[in-house]
Amino acid sequence: MSKSVKTILVGVLLVFLAFGFLGSRGIWQPDEGYYVATAVTMQEQNNWLVPKMGESIFLEKPPMMYWGIMAGFQFLGRTEFAARAFHGICYLATGVIVIFLGRRIFPGTEVGLWGGVMFMTMPIPFIAASYITPDMPLTLMTTLAMLAFWQSLQPQTRHADLWKVAMCAMLGLGFLCKGPAALIPTAGMFVYLMIHGRVRQYFFTRSAWICAATFLVTGLWWYGLISIRVPGAARYFFDNQIWGRLVSDKYERNPGLGGALIYFPTILLGCLPWSIGWFSRRKVWMNIKSPLDIWRWLDTDPAGSFLFCWIVVPLLVLSLASSKLPLYSLPLFPALAIGSAALWIRDNSVDGILRPDHLRRTVITIVIWSGIMLLIRLCLAFYPTPNDMRNLWAEIKPHLPSGLYEILTLDEPADGLVFYGAHEVENITLRPNPYPFFTMPETLPYELGEIQDDQHPYQIIAHNPKILSLIRNLLHQREIRFREVPLRFERTLLLCDRFQPSESEIPSE
């Protein structure tokens, strides 16, 4: 097969994986609902700087993801596919960068090509591209930063300083994707420079100040602007993105060292089917019998030590941080894909050429595996889940009044309804310690007082019988009339109308 035919076939595969059935599923709570509702609000208000969800300022994440979603709406209309198109583009672009980087790390081999295919067919990147979070855009930026870092170190590279500036620009854009999380891979860069004795040579150059300025301009301008415009924003940024994620356990996301165990099944299962081959390659470790042997291997193998530092050092940082979620490890998967491809080609080739029988089996496996993943993405559109806001909207829309109204939920957000046309959706709470958003949710008693004062109707979604009973009692106490509409998943829609007087307000004849 010629190189051009291979490139075309790989390109078709990657495009199908990135965009196939991407809009088949509705918007799911919680994450997609939060982020899509914020993008819808920003677009409707023509506001590109201050993220808002309804009337509330929403500083949970920087604006890069919202800009990508808004761009999708602008060019493709307000559809589920448009909402996820930016993530599909980031997924595809990361796969292409993996191909390019693999060719630079292992020149003269097909590691790059197969590394890109492996990355795109790994379940975790595929899931991250299908679900709206900041992790996929972050992974694109950190992979570009690692490419620039590698290029800046090569002796044959011209304009190494420009690659350093590009690296800092990509880290800055990563900062606009997910804040300080973009800097975690730099720990691997620093360790790599230490291993090869190039720390002083790399940092103390004429371009150091330009690199620092590039990062500050690209990555921190938005944080500075919001900190000036929004009182309390700077303190929230520090607590939410630094102290709360690295030290404090207030966000309750697998704190403690035991929570780090979540990353091992994430990596093993998230790299299927390629992780199966990791355990059959014992000869990789045959000559390593002590830490000194590991150090010698790292010192004499630049490509191997680069991938090692890219994977192990950030993984150690993630394990020590107080906040841990599976997708936090997504920026490691490009390195895992390149490393897997290097091992696979070395063990299944003769003189650098893949054996035809093994190549044929691998291609069949890739086609079947890709088909399974795409089929699962399609089938999720028909999977009955209470998190699907498209289905919830179809249930409640016939019962909503014309004109202004407000939908209330109680400790079960339904912000994704805004995407489908709801006028205003607000989550209220009964919890003594709710999730610490920048704008804290109001309490149910306070909101019921607004129902009595406001001049527009309210709808309340109760998500279980216990909550329904509580809301009923409070509405009766406030003498607010309502009627109930049963929904799926034990939900109930309560239609409250301020202009329908309670029985005590009806004058006697």
N, C-alpha and C positions, 0 to 999 in steps of 0.2 A: 504494500500500500504506500503510495507516495505521501510525502510530507504535507502537501496541500490538501489531499483528500482526508488525511488524519485530522488536520486543523479544522476543516469544514464539519466533519462528523462530530468532533469534540465540541465545536461551537454550537451546533444544533442541540446536542445533549444539554449543554450548560444553559442555553436559553430556555429549553423546556423545563428544566429543573427550577430555574429562577422564576418563571412566570406562569407555568402551567397550573390552571385551576386556582390561581392566587386569590381571585375574588369570589370563589364559590361559597365560602363560609361567611356568616354574619360577623359583626363586631362583637367580640367577647369581652366581658368584664373579668378581672378588674383593669389590667394594664391597658388593653386596647381602648376600652371605654374612656379612661382618663385622658390618654394622649390624643385620641381622635377628637373627643369633645373639645379639648383645648385648641387643637388646630382649627376646628370649625369656628369656635368663638373668635379666635384671632383673625381669621379670614373675614368673617362677617363684620368685625369692627375695624378692618383694614389696619391691624396692629401687628407689626412684625417684631416687636421688641419685648413687650411684657406679656408673658404667657398668662392667659386667663381662662378659667373654666366657668362659664356663666359670668357672674359678677365677682367671683373670687379670684384673687391672684394665685396662680399655681406655679410655684418655683421648684417643684420636685426635680425637674430635669432642665438642662440648658436648651436653647432653641433650635439646634440643628435638626433634630428629628421633626419638630413642628414645621420648620421650613420645608423639609422634604415632603411631608404629607400635604401641606398647602400647595406646593408646586404640582403634586399629583392631581389635586382637585382642580387647579387652574387649567391644566392641559387635558385632563381626562374626564372631568366632571366628578360629582360627588358619588362615587361608587366604592364598594369594598376593594375592588382591584386598584383604583386610584389611591386609596388610603395606604395600601401595602406596596405600591409600585416602587417607592423610594427604597424600601428594604430589599425588594427583588433586585433593583439596580446595584445596591451595595453588595449583595450576595454574589451577583454575577461578576462585578468588578473585582471583588476579593479573589474569586476563583482565577480570573485572568492574571492578577498580580502574583498569585501563587505560582502560576506557570512561569511568569517572567522571572521571579525570584529564584525558583528552583533551577532554572537554566543558568543563572548567575552563580549560584552556590556550587552546582555540579555541572560545569560546562562540558559540552560534548556528549551528554547523555540525555535520556528521555525522562529524567527525574522530574523536570518542570512540568511537562505535559501530563504525566500520570499523577503528579502531586495535585495539579488543579482538578483533575477528574476525581481523585480521592476526596479532596476537600468538599467538592460539590455534592458528592454522594454520601457524605457522613451525615447521620441523622441530626446531630445537634445544630450544625450550620443550616441545614434544611429547615428545621423547626424555627430557628431564630429568624429566618427570612420570611416565614409564614405568619409570624406573630409580632405585632408592633411593640418593640421595646428599643431602647437606645443601644443595645449590645451589638447589633449587626452593623450600624454605621460606625460605631467605635472600632470594631474589628477591621473594617476597611482602612480606617485612618492609622491604626497601629501597625497594620501590615505594610502600608506604604512607608511608615516611619522606619520599620525594620529593613525594608528594601533600601531606603536612602542611607541608613546606617551601614549596611553591608557594602554598598557601593563606595561610600566615603572612605572605607578602610583598604580598598584594593589598590595595590601599588601601581597598576596600569591605568587607574581611573584618572581622567583629566578633570580638573575643576572639582577636586574633592571638597573644597570649602562650600561650593554651591550645593553639593549633596547634603552637607551638614545643615545648611540653611533650609533646604527642603525637608529634612528630617524634623527640624524644629517647627516648621509650618504645619506639617502633618500632625505632630503632637498637639499643637495649638488647636487645630480643627477637631482633633479627638477630644480636647478639653471642652469644646462647644457641643460635643455629643453626649459626654457623660462625666464631665468635671475631672477631678483628680484621678479617676480610674484610668485615664489615658496615660498617666505617668508610670503605671505599674511595670510595663515592659522595659522602661529605662533602667530598672534595677538589673535586669538581665544584660542590658548593654554594658552597664558599669562593671559587672562581674566578668564579662567577656574581656573587657579592656584590662582588667586586673590580671586575669590569667595570662594574657599575652604581653603584659608589661607595657601597655600603651596609654595609660591613663593621662600622664602628664603631656605626652606628645599629642594626644587627641584634643584635650581641653585648652591648653595654653597655646592658642594660635591667634592670628590677627583677626579671624572671623568670629571669635568667641562672643564679642559684644553684639555683632550683627545677628548671630544665632539667638542670643538671649532676647534681643529686641523683637525678632521675628516671632518668637513664641509668645511674648507678652502682647504684641499687637494682635495676633490671630486668635489667641486663646483666652485672654483676660479682659479684653475691652468690654465685652458684654457684661461680665460680672461687675466690673467697675461702674458701668453705666447704671445697671439695675440697683446696685448698692447706693448710688446717689439718689436715684429717682424714688425708690421704694424704701421707706423707713423700716429698719429691722431686717432687711434682706441680707446684709453682710453677715450678721450674727447667724441667721438661718443657714446660709451657705456653709459656714464653718461647722455648724452642728450637724447638718444633714449630710454633707458630702465628705467631711473629714473626721471630726470627732465621733459622730454617730455611726459611721461605717467602719472605722478602724479600731476604736477603743470602746465606746459605750455599747451596751446591749439593748438600748431603748427601742430599737427597731425590730428586735426579736426575730432575727433572721439567722437561725442556726448559730448562736454565739458559742464561744468556747472552742477548745481544740477538737472536741468530739464532733463538732459541726463540720470540720474539714473533711470528714469521711465522705461527705456528699460528692466530693469532686472525683473520687476514684471510680465509682460506677458511672458517673457522668462521662468521664473520659473513655472508659472501656466500652460502654454501650454506645456512647455517642460517636465513636470511631468505627463502629461496625459497617461493613464486614471486614474492614482492613485490620482491625485490632486482633482478629483471630490469629493472623500470621505473626504477631509479636512473640508469641510463646513458642513458636517452632524454630526460632532463629537463635539457638543457644550459642552458636559460634561467635556471636557478637560479643559475648561476655567471657569467652573462654580464657582470654589472656588477662582478664582483670581479676586479681586476687586480693588486692588491698587498696586502701585510699590513695596510696602513692601511685599505683598503676592507673587509677582513674585520673589523677592529676597529669601524669605523663601523656595519657591519651588525649586529654583536653588540650594540653600544651602543643601537641604535635599534629592535631587534626583540627584546623580552623573551621571547616564546615561542620564537623560533628560537635565541636564545642559551641559554635554559634547556635545550633538548634537546641543543644542541651541547656544553654543559658536562657534561651527564649522560652523554654518549657518549664524547667525546674525552678528557676529563681522566682518568676512571677507566681508560680503555683505555691511556693513557700509563703510569699507575701499574702496571697489570697487566703491561705490556711490560717495565718496568724491574725488576720483582720477579724473584727467582731461580727461583721455582716457577711453572710455567705449564701449564695444562691447558685444553682447549676449553671445558668447562663453567664455568670461572672467569668467562667473559664473559657468562654468562646474565643477571645483573642489568642489562645494557645493553639487552636486547631489548625491554622495555616502551617505552623511549625510541625505539628503532629502529622499533617498530610505529607509534607515534604520529606520528613524522616521516614514515614511508612513507605513512600514511593522509592526512596533510596535503598532501603532494605529489600523491598520486593524485587526491584530490578537487579540488584546484586545477586540475589539468590535464585533468580529465574531467567538468567540470560547467559549466553555464551559469547565471550568477547564483546560484551556490551549490547548484543542483539538478543531480544527476547525470543525464547523458543516458541515456534509457531503453535504447538499444541497448547501450551500454557496461555499464550495470548488469546487463542480462540475461546478457551474456557473463561478467561477473565472478561472478555468482551460480552459473552453471554450472561455472565453473572452481573455485570454492570447494567445491562439492558433490563434484566429481570428486576434487579434491586431498585433501579430508578423507577420502573413501572409501578412497583409496590408502593414506593414513597408517594408518587403522584396520585395513586389510587386512594391511599389513606387521606391525603389532603382533600381529595374530592369527597370522600365518604364523610368527612367531618362536617360537611355542609348539611348532612341529613342526621347527624348525631344529636339526639334530644338532650340538651343541657340547659339548666337555668341561667347559665352565663351568656347565652346567645341573645343579644339585644334586638336582633332582627325579628326573631320569633316573639319576643315580649312586645315589641312595638306593634306587630300584626294583631296581637290580642287586645291591646288597650286602645289602639287608634280609633275604632268605631265608637268608643264610649267617651272620647274627649270632646269638650265643647269647642265651638269656634271662638276665635278671638284669643285674648290673653288668658293664660292659666299657668299653674305651676305644679309640677310633679314632685312629691316628696318620697324619699325612701328612708328606711330606718336601719342604719348599720349594715346595709347591703346596697352599695352604690349601683346606679343604673345610668351613669353618665353617657354611655353609648347611645341612649335614646335621642340625644341631641343630634347625632349624626343623621338619624332618620327623620327628623323634623320636629321633635318636641320643642316647645317654646322655651321652657326653663326646667331644669332638673336639679334638685338639691338633696344631698344626703345629710340627714340629721342623726343624732346619736343619743344613746342612753348610757354609753360606756363611761366609767369614771376616768379612764386613761385612753382616749381614742388615739388613732395613728396621728403622729405629730406633723400634720401638714402646715404650710406657712399660714394659710387661713384655716383656722380650726372650725370644725362643723358646729352648727348651733344645736341646742338641745330641743327635745320634743316639746316640753311645756312652753318654751319661748316661741317656737314656730307656731304652736296652736294659738297663741295670742295674736300673731300676725294674721292668721286665718280670719280671726274675728274683726281685725282692723282693715285688712286690705279690701280692695274693691274688685277683685277677680277671683274666680273659683280655684280650688285646690283639689288635687288628686293625691291620695296616699297609697303606696304599694306596701302591703304587709307581707313579709316573706314566710311566715309560719303561723300556726294557730295561736301560739303564746303571745306573739307580738300583736296579732289581730285583736285578741281579747284586751290587751293593754290599751291599744289605740281606741277601741270602742268605748271603754270606760272613760278615758280622758275626753273624748268627744262628747259623750253624754254629760259629763260634769260641766263642760263649757257650753252646753246647750247648742251644739253645732249639729245641724241635721246632715245626714249622709245616707247614701245607699251603697250596697256592696255588689261587686261583680266578681265571681270566682274565676281564678286563673289557674294555669297549670303549675305544677311543682309546689302545691299547697299555698300559692300566693293568692292574695285578695286585693282587688282594687276598690278603694273607698272614694266615692265621689262626693266631695264636700262643696256646698254652695252657700256662700255668705248671704245670698239674696233670698234663700228659702228660710223663713223664720222657724225657729224651734217652736214646739207646742206652747211653751210658756209665753212666747211673744205674740201668739195669735189672739187678737182681741175677742172677747166674749160678746155675744149679741145682747 
